Amino acid sequence: MNPLRITLFVLAVAGLVGGLLAPHVGLGAYQSWIWGVAAGAVLSVLLYEIVTSLLAGEVGLDLVAGISISAALAFGETLAAGVVALMYAGGQLLEDYAANRARADMKALLARVPKTALRYSDGHLEEVAIDAIRPGDRLLLRQGDIVPVDGRVSNGRALLDMAALTGESVPVKSGEGQDVQSGARSLDTAFDMVATRPASESTYAGIVRLVQAAQAAKAPMVRLADRYALVFLFVTIALAGGTWYFTGDRIRMLAVLVSATPCPLILAVPVAIIAGMGKAARRGVLMKGGPVLETMARAVNLVIDKTGTLTRGRAELGGIIPAAHWQADEMLRLAASLEQASAHVTAASIVAAAQARGLTLAYPQEVRETAGEGLEGIVEGHRVIVGGHDFVARKLGLSALPRPEREPGTALAALAVSGRLAGHFLLADAVRPETPLALQKLRQAGIKRIVLASGDAQAVVDRIGEGLGLDLLRGELKPEEKVAIVREERRSGITLMVGDGVNDAPALAVADVGISMGATGSAAATESADAVLLVDDLTRLAEGLSAARRARAIAVQSVLAGLGMSFAAMIAAAFGYITVVEGALLQEAIDVAVILNALRALR
């Protein structure tokens, strides 16, 4: 907390208590002076902050407290001045606490930024600044280290805590050849990794930039609250002046002033908005600022891309069609054994499918790969060929191979063993298993219309969208056509757009809120987006959307309830039902109630 605010609070408490004790220690004649000095010290700092705000072009709404203390001192009401000073100093501490609690998740992300890393160089280790790391550098990660840049495990096994990035409490295991994200914490024994991106382009650097932008941005609702607070200031002065004019009682006028509190506006709104952003960040939804949260909270339409969003974004083994006298597992075992030598995504899918079935793979020899077509080699003495239909036919010396029937969007890979066709593999970009539940949760979070907009063939889009309950399925779209769809949806309400590819970037920029699938999405999509989904799971978006709606609702509730209580207190003071000291205490009670209510957004 701010040391100056702590000092002021201690001084205000000491002054108030010292004045109350003065008559009991023979210093009764100095009681008023003790209260006045303590109140004057707080007032001097308060006036400095008010002037600083005015010079910066902002109306200091603590002006109400400044006028209250000044008037109390001028009228000789030093006890009231001391109480208001204590309430002001206590309110400032409460504000610090609330803001720190609300920003805790954002600060935790920034605090994890690593400064150095251990890099292998000429057979030894050297500690270097992470800005000096280049793609291809080999790094050592020890237990407890934060992964400094995006990379790939090159030796050993990584057990990573991803909670700060994704909110996921279960550690993630990564073996040799698997990717690791910057910002994760190593939980197990040391491992080696090879950097794949420089620090400035890595996942965590992008997160830090988003957090900094979020902290700097001022939400529209907060700016609106500033304007309302200015109105509140004038109403307070007018009501206090009117009370003095009609009653001629300056003490009653002072009671009106000390009962006024703009806290529901100047504290509750930003606290609720920041708390909502922090909660969304814990669930893996990082927003670029308060305006994004407020807009998301009012969204009713969602335009969503298919590849990498509703689907996994990579071809997976969907079926095996054996030729005569062949068994599916034996086909898969031979094909996966050969595919171990390829880095192609299709090869990785076939190998993963074989490992999932517990098949024992052999070591391939004399492997030759034709980029984009297929590969051939020797497995257990057999010549094995895996690849596209035309590639395998050409290698067998045939003009064509029989093609089995398949669903739209399903690719075929052929397998030949010892010069004969062994069968086919069906490969497709499968719907993520969590997608149906995610779409259901998005509906529950307030999304009324969901549109699938994809560049894939319409038949593929129809197959993927079947059974998902989407409102519109559009395929074969160019980037500019996706933009047109987003614009059309915006006519009926606030529209979100979710995508992960370069071709989604224009539509993300046009949407009211563009959301990038950050874990696998392109850099162009991430930069164009207003929010980034750090986990490839749309259920997290639903959770982030719910957090945004709740935070905004709490902010509005705090303003309405807080201002209602403040006006009621001022009216009661104007009619003489509340004394000056009671008004000051009531003001602080309203402040505490409103801030605690705003902090509910953290739960």
C-alpha positions as CSV (number, residue, x, y, z in Angstrom):
1,M,0.0,0.0,0.0
2,N,1.0,3.7,-0.4
3,P,3.2,4.7,2.6
4,L,1.8,8.2,2.5
5,R,-1.7,7.0,2.8
6,I,-0.8,4.7,5.7
7,T,0.9,7.7,7.4
8,L,-2.1,9.9,7.0
9,F,-4.4,7.2,8.4
10,V,-2.2,6.7,11.5
11,L,-2.0,10.5,12.0
12,A,-5.8,10.9,11.7
13,V,-6.4,8.0,14.2
14,A,-3.8,9.5,16.6
15,G,-5.4,12.9,16.3
16,L,-8.9,11.7,16.9
17,V,-7.9,9.4,19.8
18,G,-5.5,12.0,21.3
19,G,-8.3,14.6,21.3
20,L,-10.7,12.2,23.0
21,L,-8.1,11.4,25.7
22,A,-6.9,15.0,26.2
23,P,-9.5,15.9,29.0
24,H,-8.5,12.8,30.9
25,V,-4.8,13.7,31.1
26,G,-5.2,17.4,31.9
27,L,-5.0,18.7,28.3
28,G,-8.7,19.5,27.8
29,A,-7.8,23.0,26.7
30,Y,-5.9,21.6,23.8
31,Q,-8.6,19.1,22.7
32,S,-9.8,21.2,19.8
33,W,-6.3,22.0,18.7
34,I,-5.3,18.3,18.5
35,W,-8.3,17.5,16.3
36,G,-7.7,20.5,14.2
37,V,-4.0,19.8,13.6
38,A,-4.6,16.2,12.6
39,A,-7.4,17.2,10.3
40,G,-5.3,20.1,8.8
41,A,-2.4,17.7,8.0
42,V,-4.8,15.4,6.1
43,L,-6.4,18.4,4.4
44,S,-3.0,19.7,3.2
45,V,-2.3,16.4,1.4
46,L,-5.9,16.3,0.1
47,L,-5.6,19.8,-1.4
48,Y,-2.3,18.9,-3.0
49,E,-4.0,15.9,-4.7
50,I,-7.0,18.0,-5.8
51,V,-4.7,20.6,-7.4
52,T,-2.6,17.9,-9.1
53,S,-5.7,16.4,-10.6
54,L,-7.1,19.7,-11.8
55,L,-3.7,20.5,-13.4
56,A,-3.9,17.2,-15.2
57,G,-7.3,18.1,-16.6
58,E,-9.3,15.9,-14.2
59,V,-11.8,17.0,-11.7
60,G,-10.7,15.7,-8.3
61,L,-13.9,14.2,-6.8
62,D,-12.2,14.2,-3.4
63,L,-13.1,17.9,-3.6
64,V,-16.2,17.0,-1.6
65,A,-14.0,15.7,1.3
66,G,-11.8,18.8,1.0
67,I,-14.7,21.2,1.2
68,S,-16.2,19.2,4.1
69,I,-12.9,19.3,6.2
70,S,-12.3,23.0,5.3
71,A,-15.8,24.0,6.3
72,A,-15.7,22.1,9.5
73,L,-12.4,23.7,10.5
74,A,-13.7,27.2,9.5
75,F,-16.9,26.7,11.6
76,G,-14.9,25.4,14.6
77,E,-16.3,21.9,14.3
78,T,-12.9,20.3,14.8
79,L,-14.3,17.0,16.0
80,A,-16.3,16.7,12.8
81,A,-13.2,17.7,10.8
82,G,-11.2,15.0,12.6
83,V,-13.8,12.4,11.9
84,V,-14.1,13.3,8.2
85,A,-10.3,13.3,7.9
86,L,-10.2,9.9,9.4
87,M,-12.9,8.7,7.1
88,Y,-11.1,10.1,4.1
89,A,-7.7,8.6,5.1
90,G,-9.4,5.2,5.9
91,G,-11.2,5.3,2.5
92,Q,-7.9,5.9,0.7
93,L,-6.5,2.8,2.4
94,L,-9.6,0.8,1.5
95,E,-9.3,2.0,-2.1
96,D,-5.7,0.8,-2.2
97,Y,-6.6,-2.6,-0.8
98,A,-9.5,-3.0,-3.2
99,A,-7.5,-2.0,-6.3
100,N,-4.6,-4.2,-5.3
101,R,-6.9,-7.2,-4.8
102,A,-8.6,-6.5,-8.1
103,R,-5.2,-6.3,-10.0
104,A,-3.6,-9.2,-8.2
105,D,-4.0,-11.6,-11.1
106,M,-2.6,-9.1,-13.6
107,K,0.3,-8.3,-11.3
108,A,1.0,-12.0,-10.8
109,L,1.4,-12.4,-14.6
110,L,3.8,-9.5,-14.8
111,A,5.8,-10.6,-11.8
112,R,6.6,-13.9,-13.5
113,V,8.5,-12.4,-16.4
114,P,12.0,-14.0,-16.5
115,K,15.0,-11.8,-17.0
116,T,17.7,-14.4,-17.8
117,A,18.2,-17.9,-19.0
118,L,20.9,-20.6,-19.0
119,R,22.1,-21.2,-22.6
120,Y,24.6,-23.8,-23.8
121,S,27.6,-22.2,-25.6
122,D,30.7,-24.1,-26.7
123,G,30.1,-27.0,-24.3
124,H,29.4,-24.9,-21.2
125,L,26.5,-23.0,-19.7
126,E,26.2,-19.2,-19.7
127,E,23.6,-17.0,-18.1
128,V,22.2,-14.6,-20.7
129,A,19.4,-12.0,-20.9
130,I,16.3,-13.5,-22.5
131,D,16.5,-10.8,-25.2
132,A,19.7,-12.4,-26.4
133,I,18.1,-15.8,-27.1
134,R,17.6,-16.6,-30.7
135,P,15.7,-19.5,-32.4
136,G,17.8,-22.6,-32.4
137,D,19.6,-21.8,-29.1
138,R,19.7,-24.7,-26.6
139,L,18.6,-23.8,-23.1
140,L,18.7,-25.6,-19.7
141,L,15.6,-25.3,-17.6
142,R,15.9,-26.2,-13.9
143,Q,13.2,-27.1,-11.4
144,G,11.3,-24.0,-10.5
145,D,12.5,-22.0,-13.6
146,I,10.1,-20.1,-15.8
147,V,10.2,-21.1,-19.4
148,P,11.8,-17.9,-21.0
149,V,10.8,-18.3,-24.6
150,D,8.6,-20.6,-26.7
151,G,10.5,-23.7,-27.6
152,R,10.6,-27.5,-27.9
153,V,11.9,-30.1,-25.5
154,S,15.2,-31.5,-26.8
155,N,16.3,-33.7,-24.0
156,G,14.6,-35.1,-20.9
157,R,11.0,-34.7,-19.8
158,A,9.2,-31.5,-18.8
159,L,6.5,-31.3,-16.2
160,L,5.0,-27.8,-16.4
161,D,2.7,-25.7,-14.2
162,M,0.5,-23.8,-16.7
163,A,-1.8,-22.3,-14.1
164,A,-0.6,-18.7,-14.6
165,L,-1.2,-18.9,-18.3
166,T,-4.4,-21.0,-18.5
167,G,-5.8,-21.4,-15.0
168,E,-5.3,-25.1,-15.4
169,S,-4.3,-26.7,-12.0
170,V,-3.2,-30.0,-13.4
171,P,0.5,-30.0,-14.5
172,V,1.2,-30.7,-18.2
173,K,3.8,-33.3,-19.3
174,S,5.9,-32.7,-22.4
175,G,8.3,-35.2,-23.9
176,E,11.1,-34.9,-26.4
177,G,10.0,-33.0,-29.5
178,Q,6.9,-31.5,-27.9
179,D,6.3,-27.8,-27.6
180,V,6.6,-25.7,-24.4
181,Q,5.1,-22.3,-23.9
182,S,7.0,-19.4,-22.3
183,G,5.6,-18.4,-18.9
184,A,5.1,-22.0,-17.7
185,R,7.0,-23.1,-14.6
186,S,9.1,-26.3,-14.5
187,L,8.0,-28.5,-11.7
188,D,10.3,-31.5,-12.2
189,T,13.9,-32.4,-12.9
190,A,16.0,-30.3,-15.3
191,F,15.4,-30.6,-19.1
192,D,16.9,-29.1,-22.3
193,M,14.9,-27.1,-24.8
194,V,15.5,-25.5,-28.1
195,A,14.2,-22.0,-28.6
196,T,11.7,-21.7,-31.5
197,R,11.0,-18.0,-31.1
198,P,12.8,-15.0,-29.8
199,A,11.6,-13.5,-26.5
200,S,9.8,-10.6,-28.1
201,E,7.6,-13.0,-30.2
202,S,7.0,-15.6,-27.6
203,T,3.7,-16.4,-26.0
204,Y,4.4,-14.8,-22.6
205,A,5.8,-11.6,-24.2
206,G,2.5,-11.2,-26.0
207,I,0.6,-11.8,-22.7
208,V,2.7,-9.1,-20.9
209,R,1.9,-6.6,-23.7
210,L,-1.8,-7.4,-23.4
211,V,-1.7,-7.0,-19.6
212,Q,0.1,-3.6,-19.9
213,A,-2.5,-2.4,-22.4
214,A,-5.3,-3.6,-20.1
215,Q,-3.9,-1.7,-17.2
216,A,-3.5,1.5,-19.2
217,A,-6.9,1.4,-20.9
218,K,-9.8,3.2,-19.2
219,A,-13.1,1.5,-19.6
220,P,-16.0,3.5,-21.2
221,M,-18.1,2.8,-18.0
222,V,-15.3,4.3,-15.9
223,R,-15.2,7.4,-18.2
224,L,-19.0,7.6,-17.9
225,A,-18.7,7.3,-14.1
226,D,-16.3,10.3,-14.2
227,R,-18.9,12.4,-15.9
228,Y,-21.7,11.2,-13.5
229,A,-19.4,12.0,-10.5
230,L,-19.0,15.5,-11.8
231,V,-22.8,15.9,-11.8
232,F,-22.8,14.3,-8.3
233,L,-20.3,17.0,-7.2
234,F,-22.6,19.9,-8.4
235,V,-25.7,18.3,-6.9
236,T,-23.9,17.9,-3.5
237,I,-22.8,21.6,-3.5
238,A,-26.3,22.7,-4.6
239,L,-28.0,20.7,-1.9
240,A,-25.7,21.8,0.8
241,G,-26.0,25.5,-0.3
242,G,-29.7,25.2,-0.5
243,T,-29.9,23.7,3.0
244,W,-27.9,26.7,4.4
245,Y,-30.0,29.2,2.4
246,F,-33.3,27.9,3.6
247,T,-32.4,26.9,7.2
248,G,-29.6,29.4,7.9
249,D,-28.0,26.5,9.8
250,R,-24.4,26.1,8.7
251,I,-23.9,23.0,10.8
252,R,-26.8,21.3,9.0
253,M,-25.2,22.3,5.7
254,L,-21.9,20.8,6.9
255,A,-23.8,17.5,7.7
256,V,-25.0,17.4,4.1
257,L,-21.4,17.8,2.8
258,V,-19.9,15.1,5.0
259,S,-22.7,12.7,4.2
260,A,-21.9,12.9,0.5
261,T,-19.7,10.2,-1.0
262,P,-18.9,9.7,-4.7
263,C,-17.2,6.4,-3.8
264,P,-19.8,4.3,-5.7
265,L,-18.7,6.0,-8.9
266,I,-14.9,6.7,-8.5
267,L,-14.1,3.4,-6.8
268,A,-16.8,0.7,-7.3
269,V,-16.8,0.8,-11.1
270,P,-13.1,0.4,-11.8
271,V,-12.7,-2.1,-9.0
272,A,-15.5,-4.3,-10.4
273,I,-14.1,-4.0,-14.0
274,I,-10.5,-4.8,-13.0
275,A,-11.7,-7.7,-10.8
276,G,-13.7,-9.1,-13.7
277,M,-10.7,-8.9,-16.0
278,G,-8.5,-10.6,-13.4
279,K,-11.0,-13.4,-13.0
280,A,-11.2,-13.9,-16.8
281,A,-7.4,-14.0,-16.9
282,R,-7.3,-16.8,-14.4
283,R,-9.5,-18.8,-16.7
284,G,-7.3,-18.2,-19.7
285,V,-9.2,-15.3,-21.3
286,L,-6.9,-12.2,-21.5
287,M,-8.6,-8.9,-22.5
288,K,-6.7,-5.9,-23.8
289,G,-8.6,-3.5,-21.5
290,G,-11.8,-2.6,-19.6
291,P,-13.6,-1.5,-22.8
292,V,-13.3,-5.1,-24.0
293,L,-14.8,-6.5,-20.9
294,E,-17.7,-4.1,-21.0
295,T,-18.4,-4.8,-24.7
296,M,-18.2,-8.6,-24.2
297,A,-20.7,-8.3,-21.3
298,R,-23.3,-7.0,-23.8
299,A,-22.6,-9.4,-26.6
300,V,-25.5,-11.4,-28.2
301,N,-24.0,-12.7,-31.4
302,L,-21.0,-14.9,-32.1
303,V,-19.2,-15.5,-35.4
304,I,-16.8,-18.4,-35.2
305,D,-14.3,-20.0,-37.5
306,K,-14.1,-23.8,-37.9
307,T,-10.5,-24.9,-38.2
308,G,-8.6,-24.7,-35.0
309,T,-11.6,-23.3,-33.2
310,L,-14.5,-25.8,-33.4
311,T,-12.1,-28.4,-34.7
312,R,-8.6,-29.4,-33.6
313,G,-7.0,-27.7,-36.6
314,R,-5.1,-30.9,-37.7
315,A,-5.9,-34.1,-39.5
316,E,-6.5,-37.1,-37.2
317,L,-7.0,-40.7,-38.0
318,G,-10.7,-41.2,-38.4
319,G,-10.9,-44.8,-39.7
320,I,-9.0,-47.6,-41.4
321,I,-10.2,-49.5,-44.5
322,P,-8.0,-52.7,-44.9
323,A,-7.6,-54.4,-48.2
324,A,-8.3,-58.2,-48.4
325,H,-6.3,-60.3,-45.9
326,W,-5.1,-57.3,-43.9
327,Q,-5.9,-56.4,-40.4
328,A,-6.4,-52.7,-39.3
329,D,-3.9,-52.9,-36.4
330,E,-1.1,-54.4,-38.5
331,M,-1.7,-51.8,-41.2
332,L,-1.5,-49.0,-38.6
333,R,1.6,-50.5,-37.0
334,L,3.6,-50.7,-40.3
335,A,2.5,-47.2,-41.4
336,A,3.2,-45.6,-38.1
337,S,6.7,-47.3,-37.9
338,L,7.6,-45.6,-41.2
339,E,5.9,-42.3,-40.3
340,Q,8.2,-42.0,-37.3
341,A,10.8,-40.6,-39.7
342,S,8.5,-37.7,-40.9
343,A,7.8,-34.4,-39.3
344,H,4.5,-33.9,-41.3
345,V,1.4,-33.3,-39.2
346,T,-0.4,-36.3,-40.9
347,A,2.5,-38.6,-39.9
348,A,2.3,-37.4,-36.3
349,S,-1.5,-38.2,-36.3
350,I,-0.9,-41.8,-37.5
351,V,2.0,-42.3,-35.0
352,A,-0.2,-41.0,-32.2
353,A,-3.1,-43.3,-33.2
354,A,-0.8,-46.3,-33.1
355,Q,0.6,-45.3,-29.7
356,A,-2.9,-44.8,-28.4
357,R,-3.7,-48.5,-29.3
358,G,-0.5,-49.7,-27.6
359,L,1.1,-51.0,-30.8
360,T,4.9,-51.7,-30.8
361,L,6.6,-49.7,-33.6
362,A,9.6,-50.9,-35.5
363,Y,12.6,-48.8,-36.6
364,P,12.4,-47.7,-40.2
365,Q,15.3,-47.8,-42.6
366,E,16.2,-46.3,-46.0
367,V,13.4,-43.7,-45.6
368,R,12.8,-41.3,-48.5
369,E,10.2,-38.6,-48.3
370,T,8.7,-36.6,-51.1
371,A,7.5,-33.4,-49.7
372,G,3.7,-33.0,-49.7
373,E,3.1,-36.4,-51.3
374,G,4.4,-39.3,-49.0
375,L,7.3,-41.4,-48.0
376,E,8.7,-44.9,-48.5
377,G,11.2,-47.1,-46.6
378,I,12.0,-50.5,-45.2
379,V,10.2,-51.8,-42.1
380,E,11.0,-55.3,-40.8
381,G,12.2,-56.2,-44.3
382,H,9.1,-55.0,-46.1
383,R,9.1,-52.1,-48.5
384,V,6.4,-49.8,-47.1
385,I,4.8,-46.8,-48.9
386,V,2.5,-44.3,-47.3
387,G,1.0,-41.2,-48.9
388,G,-1.5,-39.7,-51.2
389,H,-3.4,-41.8,-53.6
390,D,-1.6,-40.7,-56.7
391,F,1.8,-41.0,-55.0
392,V,1.3,-44.6,-53.9
393,A,-0.2,-45.6,-57.3
394,R,2.8,-44.1,-59.1
395,K,5.2,-46.0,-56.8
396,L,3.4,-49.2,-57.5
397,G,3.5,-48.6,-61.3
398,L,-0.3,-48.3,-61.5
399,S,-2.4,-45.6,-63.2
400,A,-4.8,-45.5,-60.3
401,L,-5.9,-47.2,-57.1
402,P,-9.5,-48.0,-56.1
403,R,-11.0,-45.2,-53.9
404,P,-13.3,-46.1,-51.1
405,E,-16.3,-43.9,-50.4
406,R,-15.7,-41.2,-47.7
407,E,-17.5,-38.2,-46.1
408,P,-16.9,-34.7,-47.4
409,G,-13.8,-33.2,-45.8
410,T,-12.2,-36.6,-45.2
411,A,-8.8,-37.1,-46.8
412,L,-7.4,-40.5,-47.9
413,A,-3.9,-41.9,-47.3
414,A,-3.0,-45.1,-49.0
415,L,-0.7,-47.8,-47.7
416,A,1.3,-50.3,-49.8
417,V,3.4,-53.1,-48.4
418,S,5.8,-55.2,-50.5
419,G,4.4,-53.9,-53.8
420,R,0.7,-54.5,-53.0
421,L,-2.1,-52.2,-51.7
422,A,-2.7,-52.9,-48.0
423,G,-5.6,-50.4,-47.5
424,H,-6.5,-46.8,-46.7
425,F,-6.5,-44.4,-43.8
426,L,-9.3,-41.9,-43.4
427,L,-8.0,-38.6,-42.0
428,A,-10.2,-35.7,-40.9
429,D,-10.1,-32.5,-38.9
430,A,-12.3,-33.7,-36.0
431,V,-14.6,-31.6,-33.9
432,R,-13.0,-30.9,-30.5
433,P,-14.7,-33.2,-27.9
434,E,-15.5,-30.1,-25.7
435,T,-17.1,-28.1,-28.5
436,P,-20.8,-29.2,-28.0
437,L,-20.6,-28.4,-24.2
438,A,-18.8,-25.1,-25.0
439,L,-21.5,-24.0,-27.4
440,Q,-24.1,-24.9,-24.8
441,K,-22.3,-22.8,-22.1
442,L,-22.0,-19.9,-24.5
443,R,-25.7,-19.9,-25.0
444,Q,-26.2,-20.0,-21.2
445,A,-23.8,-17.0,-20.9
446,G,-26.1,-14.9,-23.1
447,I,-25.1,-15.6,-26.7
448,K,-28.3,-15.8,-28.7
449,R,-27.0,-16.4,-32.3
450,I,-23.9,-18.4,-33.4
451,V,-22.7,-18.3,-37.0
452,L,-20.0,-20.7,-38.4
453,A,-18.0,-18.9,-41.0
454,S,-15.2,-20.9,-42.7
455,G,-13.1,-21.0,-45.8
456,D,-13.6,-24.7,-46.2
457,A,-16.0,-26.3,-48.7
458,Q,-19.7,-25.9,-47.8
459,A,-20.1,-29.7,-47.6
460,V,-17.4,-29.9,-45.0
461,V,-18.9,-27.0,-43.0
462,D,-22.3,-28.7,-43.1
463,R,-20.8,-32.0,-41.8
464,I,-18.9,-30.2,-39.0
465,G,-22.0,-28.1,-38.0
466,E,-24.4,-31.0,-38.1
467,G,-25.8,-31.6,-34.6
468,L,-24.1,-28.5,-33.0
469,G,-27.2,-26.4,-33.1
470,L,-25.7,-23.5,-34.9
471,D,-27.9,-20.7,-36.4
472,L,-26.1,-20.3,-39.7
473,L,-23.4,-22.4,-41.6
474,R,-21.4,-20.6,-44.2
475,G,-18.5,-22.1,-46.1
476,E,-16.1,-21.3,-49.0
477,L,-15.6,-17.8,-47.7
478,K,-12.8,-15.5,-48.6
479,P,-11.4,-13.1,-45.9
480,E,-13.5,-10.2,-47.2
481,E,-16.6,-12.3,-47.1
482,K,-16.0,-13.1,-43.5
483,V,-15.8,-9.4,-42.8
484,A,-19.1,-8.9,-44.6
485,I,-20.8,-11.6,-42.4
486,V,-19.4,-10.0,-39.2
487,R,-20.7,-6.6,-40.3
488,E,-24.1,-8.1,-41.1
489,E,-24.3,-9.7,-37.6
490,R,-23.4,-6.4,-35.9
491,R,-26.6,-4.8,-37.2
492,S,-28.6,-7.0,-34.8
493,G,-26.4,-6.6,-31.7
494,I,-22.9,-6.7,-30.2
495,T,-21.0,-9.3,-32.1
496,L,-17.9,-11.4,-31.0
497,M,-15.7,-13.1,-33.6
498,V,-13.4,-16.1,-32.7
499,G,-10.7,-17.2,-35.1
500,D,-7.1,-18.4,-35.2
501,G,-5.7,-17.9,-38.7
502,V,-4.2,-15.2,-40.8
503,N,-7.4,-15.1,-42.9
504,D,-9.4,-14.4,-39.7
505,A,-7.5,-11.2,-38.9
506,P,-9.6,-8.8,-40.9
507,A,-12.9,-10.2,-39.4
508,L,-11.4,-10.1,-35.9
509,A,-10.6,-6.4,-36.4
510,V,-14.1,-5.5,-37.6
511,A,-16.0,-7.4,-34.8
512,D,-17.1,-5.5,-31.7
513,V,-14.7,-7.9,-29.9
514,G,-12.3,-10.1,-31.8
515,I,-11.0,-13.1,-29.9
516,S,-8.0,-15.1,-31.0
517,M,-7.2,-18.7,-30.1
518,G,-3.8,-17.7,-28.8
519,A,-2.3,-21.0,-28.0
520,T,-2.3,-22.1,-31.7
521,G,-3.4,-18.9,-33.5
522,S,-1.3,-16.9,-35.9
523,A,0.5,-13.8,-34.8
524,A,-1.7,-11.7,-37.2
525,A,-4.9,-13.0,-35.6
526,T,-3.5,-12.3,-32.1
527,E,-2.5,-8.7,-32.9
528,S,-5.9,-8.0,-34.5
529,A,-7.8,-9.4,-31.6
530,D,-9.2,-7.6,-28.6
531,A,-8.9,-10.6,-26.4
532,V,-6.8,-13.8,-26.5
533,L,-8.0,-17.3,-25.5
534,L,-4.8,-18.8,-24.0
535,V,-6.3,-22.3,-23.9
536,D,-7.6,-24.0,-27.0
537,D,-11.0,-24.6,-25.3
538,L,-14.1,-22.6,-26.0
539,T,-15.6,-23.5,-22.6
540,R,-13.0,-21.0,-21.2
541,L,-14.6,-18.3,-23.5
542,A,-18.0,-19.0,-22.0
543,E,-16.4,-18.6,-18.5
544,G,-14.8,-15.4,-19.5
545,L,-18.0,-14.1,-20.9
546,S,-19.9,-15.0,-17.7
547,A,-17.2,-13.2,-15.7
548,A,-17.6,-10.1,-17.9
549,R,-21.4,-10.0,-17.5
550,R,-21.2,-10.5,-13.8
551,A,-18.5,-7.8,-13.3
552,R,-20.5,-5.2,-15.3
553,A,-23.7,-6.1,-13.4
554,I,-21.9,-5.7,-10.1
555,A,-20.5,-2.3,-11.2
556,V,-23.9,-1.0,-12.2
557,Q,-25.5,-2.4,-9.0
558,S,-22.8,-0.7,-6.9
559,V,-23.4,2.6,-8.5
560,L,-27.2,2.5,-8.2
561,A,-27.2,1.3,-4.6
562,G,-24.3,3.5,-3.5
563,L,-25.6,6.7,-5.0
564,G,-29.1,5.9,-3.7
565,M,-27.8,5.6,-0.2
566,S,-25.6,8.7,-0.5
567,F,-28.6,10.9,-1.7
568,A,-30.8,9.4,1.1
569,A,-28.1,10.4,3.6
570,M,-27.8,13.9,2.3
571,I,-31.6,14.5,2.3
572,A,-31.8,13.2,5.9
573,A,-28.9,15.5,6.9
574,A,-30.7,18.4,5.1
575,F,-33.8,17.8,7.3
576,G,-31.7,17.6,10.4
577,Y,-32.0,13.9,11.1
578,I,-28.2,13.3,10.8
579,T,-25.5,15.2,12.7
580,V,-22.1,16.0,11.2
581,V,-20.3,13.2,12.9
582,E,-23.1,10.7,12.1
583,G,-22.9,11.8,8.5
584,A,-19.2,11.2,8.3
585,L,-19.5,7.7,9.8
586,L,-22.4,6.9,7.5
587,Q,-20.3,8.1,4.5
588,E,-17.6,5.6,5.4
589,A,-20.1,2.8,5.9
590,I,-21.5,3.4,2.4
591,D,-17.9,3.4,1.0
592,V,-17.1,0.1,2.7
593,A,-20.4,-1.5,1.6
594,V,-19.9,-0.4,-2.0
595,I,-16.3,-1.5,-2.4
596,L,-17.0,-4.9,-0.7
597,N,-19.8,-5.4,-3.2
598,A,-17.6,-4.5,-6.1
599,L,-15.0,-7.0,-4.9
600,R,-17.6,-9.8,-5.3
601,A,-16.5,-9.8,-9.0
602,L,-13.4,-11.6,-7.8
603,R,-15.4,-14.6,-6.6
